[in-house]
Amino acid sequence: MLRIEHLVKDFGRLRAVDDLSLAVERGEVLGFLGPNGAGKSTTMKMVTGYLEPTAGRVLVDGFDVQERPLEVKSRLGYLPEGAPLYPEMTVASFLDFIADMRGLRGEERRRRLGEAVERTHLEEVRRQSIETLSKGFKRRVGLAQAILHDPEILILDEPTDGLDPNQKHEVRQLIREMARDKVIVLSTHILEEVEAVCTRASIIARGRLVFDGTPLELKQRSRYHGAVTLWVDEEDRSAAAEVLRGLGEIEEDRGSLTVVPPRGATILDAVLEGLRERRIRLRSLRVEDGRLDQVFRDLTSGAPAPVEGNGPAGPQEVEEEAGAAGEPAAAQTGGEA
């Protein structure tokens, strides 16, 4: 459904995206991860047709984004970073405007508007102007316009940014529900988002792909995969540390002891046997799957420095990139419309 082939984007002599290739199938929720400045938003703008690639191409349901932009945009829903909107419009008038842009008419229009408002819980603010809304409600309005036409592919750039924990839960639940028959690409730097909703994770650093696999495979790359963390009484800590010392590297933190085994080793049985032999009372124990934050740091901190592009980008492209975050959502998705 979505295919990115050898995508490159240069801004002057800076290469923001460097030979990026990905393919996403229906039913997948792809967590598109990377530190700030990694090239995530630039990639999303090329996928949606808002920026033109320096090289490579993007195919949406077989249509080239640059060659068949209207066919592509009819299949895409896009929530840009920051959810830029028209502040003077009310929520209702803005969604009516998006419905016009999407060519929705009659009963289908009424049904889609009602579903979008209901799914994003905007009923209480429909008559308010957007400039009076909280950051969380503005994010919901942005999400409502992205799903209004029931697109096959959703591109969501930081969709839970600014939401409180309850609102984050609602948005994540909505993403899970919609994912059954769609492609969803979720650009984020929030690692908990990966475990919460994603079936797959791709990490870029300085424009280059450094990981592509399932969240479980990502965790398994952690040095803490298979580590054992335990809690014992204070008087038993020294004896417990002696038991663990021969099994791996020991870390102590706020009353807990963690033993990090050599990569691929399984140490739980040995830990339990050693504690029994020394008659150490175990208060609690946890075997770790891995720590995403540690893997993320390892993958992104050692990424190569940005490379020089093949040639300078045009001034218009540089200006578009600099100003894109402030453009309303309709301007970014509308294109020829």
C-alpha positions as CSV (number, residue, x, y, z in Angstrom):
1,M,0.0,0.0,0.0
2,L,2.9,2.4,0.8
3,R,6.3,2.0,-0.8
4,I,9.2,4.4,-0.3
5,E,12.1,3.8,-2.7
6,H,15.6,5.2,-2.3
7,L,14.2,8.5,-1.1
8,V,16.6,11.5,-0.8
9,K,16.0,15.1,0.2
10,D,18.7,17.8,0.1
11,F,18.5,21.3,1.5
12,G,21.4,23.2,0.0
13,R,24.4,21.0,0.9
14,L,22.7,19.3,3.7
15,R,21.1,15.8,3.1
16,A,18.1,15.6,5.4
17,V,16.9,12.2,4.1
18,D,19.5,9.7,2.7
19,D,18.5,6.7,0.5
20,L,15.5,5.7,2.6
21,S,13.5,2.7,1.5
22,L,10.4,1.2,3.3
23,A,7.3,-0.8,2.4
24,V,4.2,-0.9,4.6
25,E,1.3,-3.3,4.2
26,R,-2.4,-2.9,5.0
27,G,-3.0,-3.7,8.7
28,E,0.4,-2.4,9.8
29,V,1.0,0.4,12.3
30,L,4.5,1.6,11.6
31,G,6.2,3.6,14.3
32,F,8.5,5.9,12.5
33,L,11.1,6.9,15.1
34,G,14.1,9.1,15.4
35,P,15.6,12.0,17.4
36,N,14.7,15.6,16.7
37,G,16.2,16.6,13.4
38,A,16.5,13.0,12.1
39,G,14.4,13.6,9.0
40,K,11.0,12.2,10.1
41,S,8.9,15.2,9.3
42,T,10.7,15.8,6.0
43,T,10.0,12.2,5.0
44,M,6.3,12.6,5.9
45,K,6.1,15.7,3.8
46,M,7.5,13.9,0.8
47,V,5.2,10.9,1.3
48,T,2.2,13.3,1.3
49,G,3.4,15.3,-1.7
50,Y,4.1,18.5,0.2
51,L,7.8,18.4,-0.6
52,E,9.4,17.1,-3.8
53,P,12.2,14.5,-3.3
54,T,15.7,15.2,-4.6
55,A,15.8,11.6,-5.7
56,G,13.8,8.4,-5.3
57,R,10.0,8.0,-5.3
58,V,7.0,7.3,-3.1
59,L,4.2,5.0,-4.3
60,V,0.7,5.0,-2.6
61,D,-1.4,2.0,-3.7
62,G,0.7,1.9,-6.8
63,F,0.4,5.6,-7.7
64,D,3.5,7.8,-7.8
65,V,3.1,10.8,-5.5
66,Q,4.7,13.2,-7.9
67,E,3.0,11.9,-11.1
68,R,-0.5,11.2,-9.8
69,P,-0.9,13.6,-6.8
70,L,-4.7,13.7,-6.7
71,E,-5.1,9.9,-6.7
72,V,-2.6,9.7,-3.9
73,K,-4.1,12.5,-1.8
74,S,-7.6,11.0,-2.1
75,R,-6.1,7.9,-0.4
76,L,-4.2,9.7,2.3
77,G,-5.1,11.3,5.6
78,Y,-2.4,13.6,7.0
79,L,-1.9,15.1,10.5
80,P,1.1,17.4,10.2
81,E,3.4,18.1,13.1
82,G,1.9,20.7,15.4
83,A,-1.6,20.2,13.9
84,P,-1.6,23.6,12.1
85,L,-5.2,24.9,11.6
86,Y,-7.1,28.0,10.7
87,P,-7.5,29.7,14.1
88,E,-10.4,32.0,13.2
89,M,-12.7,29.2,12.1
90,T,-14.9,27.2,14.4
91,V,-14.4,23.5,14.6
92,A,-17.6,22.9,12.7
93,S,-16.8,25.4,9.9
94,F,-13.3,24.0,9.6
95,L,-14.5,20.4,9.2
96,D,-17.1,21.6,6.7
97,F,-14.4,23.2,4.7
98,I,-12.3,20.0,4.7
99,A,-15.4,18.1,3.7
100,D,-15.7,20.5,0.7
101,M,-12.0,20.0,-0.1
102,R,-12.5,16.3,-0.1
103,G,-15.6,16.4,-2.3
104,L,-17.9,14.9,0.2
105,R,-21.7,15.3,-0.5
106,G,-25.1,14.4,0.8
107,E,-25.7,11.6,3.3
108,E,-22.0,10.4,3.1
109,R,-20.9,13.9,4.0
110,R,-23.2,14.1,7.1
111,R,-22.2,10.6,8.2
112,R,-18.5,11.2,7.8
113,L,-18.6,14.5,9.7
114,G,-20.6,12.9,12.5
115,E,-18.2,10.0,12.8
116,A,-15.1,12.2,12.8
117,V,-16.5,14.4,15.5
118,E,-17.7,11.4,17.6
119,R,-14.4,9.5,17.3
120,T,-12.3,12.4,18.3
121,H,-14.8,13.6,21.1
122,L,-15.2,17.1,19.7
123,E,-19.0,17.5,20.4
124,E,-18.6,20.0,23.2
125,V,-16.4,22.4,21.2
126,R,-18.0,22.2,17.7
127,R,-19.1,25.8,17.9
128,Q,-15.9,27.2,19.4
129,S,-13.3,29.0,17.3
130,I,-10.1,27.0,17.0
131,E,-7.9,29.7,18.5
132,T,-9.8,29.4,21.8
133,L,-9.1,25.6,22.1
134,S,-6.5,23.9,24.3
135,K,-3.5,22.3,22.6
136,G,-5.1,18.9,23.2
137,F,-8.4,19.9,21.5
138,K,-6.5,21.4,18.6
139,R,-4.7,18.1,18.1
140,R,-8.1,16.3,18.1
141,V,-9.4,18.7,15.4
142,G,-6.3,17.9,13.3
143,L,-6.9,14.2,13.7
144,A,-10.6,14.7,12.8
145,Q,-9.7,16.3,9.5
146,A,-7.2,13.5,8.7
147,I,-9.8,10.7,9.1
148,L,-12.8,12.6,7.7
149,H,-12.7,11.0,4.3
150,D,-11.9,7.5,5.7
151,P,-8.5,7.3,4.0
152,E,-6.7,4.0,3.3
153,I,-3.4,5.4,4.6
154,L,-3.0,7.6,7.6
155,I,0.2,9.7,8.1
156,L,0.3,11.0,11.7
157,D,3.2,13.2,12.7
158,E,3.4,13.3,16.6
159,P,-0.4,12.6,17.0
160,T,-0.4,12.6,20.8
161,D,1.8,15.6,21.3
162,G,0.2,17.9,23.9
163,L,-2.5,15.4,25.0
164,D,-3.1,14.4,28.6
165,P,-2.8,10.7,29.6
166,N,-6.6,10.2,29.1
167,Q,-6.5,11.8,25.7
168,K,-3.4,9.8,24.7
169,H,-5.3,6.6,25.6
170,E,-8.3,7.6,23.5
171,V,-6.1,8.5,20.5
172,R,-4.2,5.2,20.8
173,Q,-7.4,3.2,21.0
174,L,-8.7,5.0,17.9
175,I,-5.5,4.1,16.0
176,R,-5.8,0.5,17.0
177,E,-9.4,0.4,15.8
178,M,-8.6,2.0,12.5
179,A,-5.5,-0.2,11.9
180,R,-7.5,-3.3,11.0
181,D,-7.9,-2.3,7.4
182,K,-5.6,0.7,6.9
183,V,-1.9,1.6,6.7
184,I,-0.9,3.9,9.6
185,V,2.4,5.6,9.8
186,L,3.0,7.1,13.2
187,S,6.0,9.5,13.3
188,T,7.1,10.1,16.9
189,H,10.0,10.4,19.3
190,I,7.9,9.0,22.2
191,L,9.1,5.4,22.7
192,E,6.0,4.4,24.8
193,E,4.0,5.0,21.6
194,V,5.8,2.0,19.9
195,E,4.8,-0.5,22.6
196,A,1.3,1.0,22.9
197,V,0.1,0.8,19.3
198,C,2.8,-0.2,16.8
199,T,3.2,-3.5,15.1
200,R,6.5,-2.4,13.5
201,A,9.2,0.1,14.2
202,S,11.6,1.9,11.8
203,I,14.2,4.2,13.3
204,I,16.1,6.8,11.3
205,A,19.0,8.9,12.4
206,R,20.5,11.8,10.4
207,G,18.3,10.8,7.5
208,R,19.3,7.1,7.4
209,L,17.5,3.9,8.3
210,V,19.2,2.3,11.2
211,F,16.5,-0.3,12.3
212,D,13.4,-1.9,10.8
213,G,11.6,-4.7,12.7
214,T,9.0,-5.5,15.3
215,P,8.9,-3.8,18.7
216,L,9.9,-7.1,20.2
217,E,12.9,-7.4,17.9
218,L,13.9,-3.9,18.9
219,K,13.7,-4.8,22.6
220,Q,15.8,-7.9,22.0
221,R,18.7,-5.7,20.8
222,S,18.8,-4.2,24.3
223,R,21.7,-5.2,26.5
224,Y,19.0,-5.6,29.2
225,H,17.2,-8.3,27.3
226,G,17.0,-11.2,29.7
227,A,18.4,-9.2,32.6
228,V,17.1,-10.1,36.1
229,T,16.2,-7.4,38.5
230,L,15.4,-8.4,42.1
231,W,14.6,-6.9,45.5
232,V,15.8,-8.4,48.8
233,D,15.9,-7.2,52.4
234,E,18.7,-4.7,53.1
235,E,20.6,-7.2,55.3
236,D,20.7,-9.6,52.4
237,R,21.9,-7.2,49.7
238,S,25.6,-8.0,50.0
239,A,25.1,-11.8,49.9
240,A,22.7,-11.4,46.9
241,A,25.3,-9.3,45.1
242,E,27.8,-12.1,45.6
243,V,25.4,-14.6,44.1
244,L,24.9,-12.4,41.0
245,R,28.5,-11.4,40.5
246,G,29.4,-14.5,38.5
247,L,26.4,-14.3,36.2
248,G,26.9,-10.9,34.6
249,E,27.3,-7.2,35.2
250,I,25.6,-5.9,38.3
251,E,23.8,-2.6,38.6
252,E,22.2,-1.2,41.8
253,D,19.4,1.3,41.9
254,R,17.1,2.4,44.7
255,G,17.0,-0.8,46.6
256,S,17.1,-3.1,43.5
257,L,19.9,-5.3,42.1
258,T,20.0,-5.9,38.3
259,V,22.3,-8.5,36.7
260,V,22.9,-8.0,33.0
261,P,23.9,-11.3,31.4
262,P,26.2,-11.8,28.4
263,R,24.2,-11.3,25.2
264,G,22.0,-14.4,24.5
265,A,22.5,-15.9,28.0
266,T,19.6,-17.1,30.1
267,I,20.3,-16.7,33.9
268,L,17.0,-16.9,35.7
269,D,17.4,-20.5,36.9
270,A,21.0,-19.8,38.1
271,V,19.8,-16.7,40.0
272,L,17.0,-18.6,41.8
273,E,19.3,-21.5,42.6
274,G,22.0,-19.2,44.0
275,L,19.5,-17.4,46.2
276,R,18.1,-20.7,47.5
277,E,21.6,-22.0,48.4
278,R,22.4,-18.9,50.4
279,R,18.9,-18.9,51.9
280,I,18.3,-15.3,50.8
281,R,14.7,-14.2,51.1
282,L,13.5,-12.8,47.7
283,R,10.9,-10.0,48.0
284,S,10.3,-9.5,44.3
285,L,11.9,-10.4,40.9
286,R,11.5,-9.3,37.3
287,V,13.0,-10.6,34.0
288,E,13.4,-7.8,31.6
289,D,12.3,-7.9,27.9
290,G,14.7,-5.0,27.2
291,R,14.8,-1.2,27.4
292,L,13.7,0.7,24.4
293,D,15.4,3.9,25.5
294,Q,18.8,2.3,25.8
295,V,18.5,0.7,22.3
296,F,17.2,4.0,20.8
297,R,20.3,5.8,22.2
298,D,22.6,3.1,20.9
299,L,21.1,3.2,17.4
300,T,20.9,6.9,17.0
301,S,23.9,8.3,18.9
302,G,26.4,6.5,16.7
303,A,24.7,7.4,13.4
304,P,27.0,8.9,10.7
305,A,27.1,12.7,10.4
306,P,24.9,14.3,7.7
307,V,26.4,14.2,4.3
308,E,26.6,16.8,1.6
309,G,24.0,16.5,-1.1
310,N,24.6,16.1,-4.7
311,G,23.7,19.7,-5.3
312,P,21.9,22.7,-3.8
313,A,18.2,22.6,-3.4
314,G,16.2,25.4,-4.9
315,P,15.4,28.4,-2.7
316,Q,11.7,27.6,-2.9
317,E,12.3,24.2,-1.4
318,V,14.3,25.6,1.4
319,E,11.7,28.2,2.2
320,E,8.9,25.5,2.1
321,E,10.7,23.4,4.6
322,A,11.4,26.3,6.9
323,G,7.8,27.4,6.8
324,A,5.9,24.1,6.6
325,A,5.2,23.7,10.3
326,G,3.1,26.8,10.2
327,E,0.9,25.9,7.3
328,P,-2.7,24.8,8.1
329,A,-3.5,21.1,7.6
330,A,-5.7,21.8,4.5
331,A,-2.9,23.7,2.8
332,Q,-0.6,20.7,3.3
333,T,-3.1,18.1,2.1
334,G,-5.0,20.1,-0.5
335,G,-2.3,20.4,-3.2
336,E,-4.0,21.0,-6.5
337,A,-7.4,21.5,-4.8
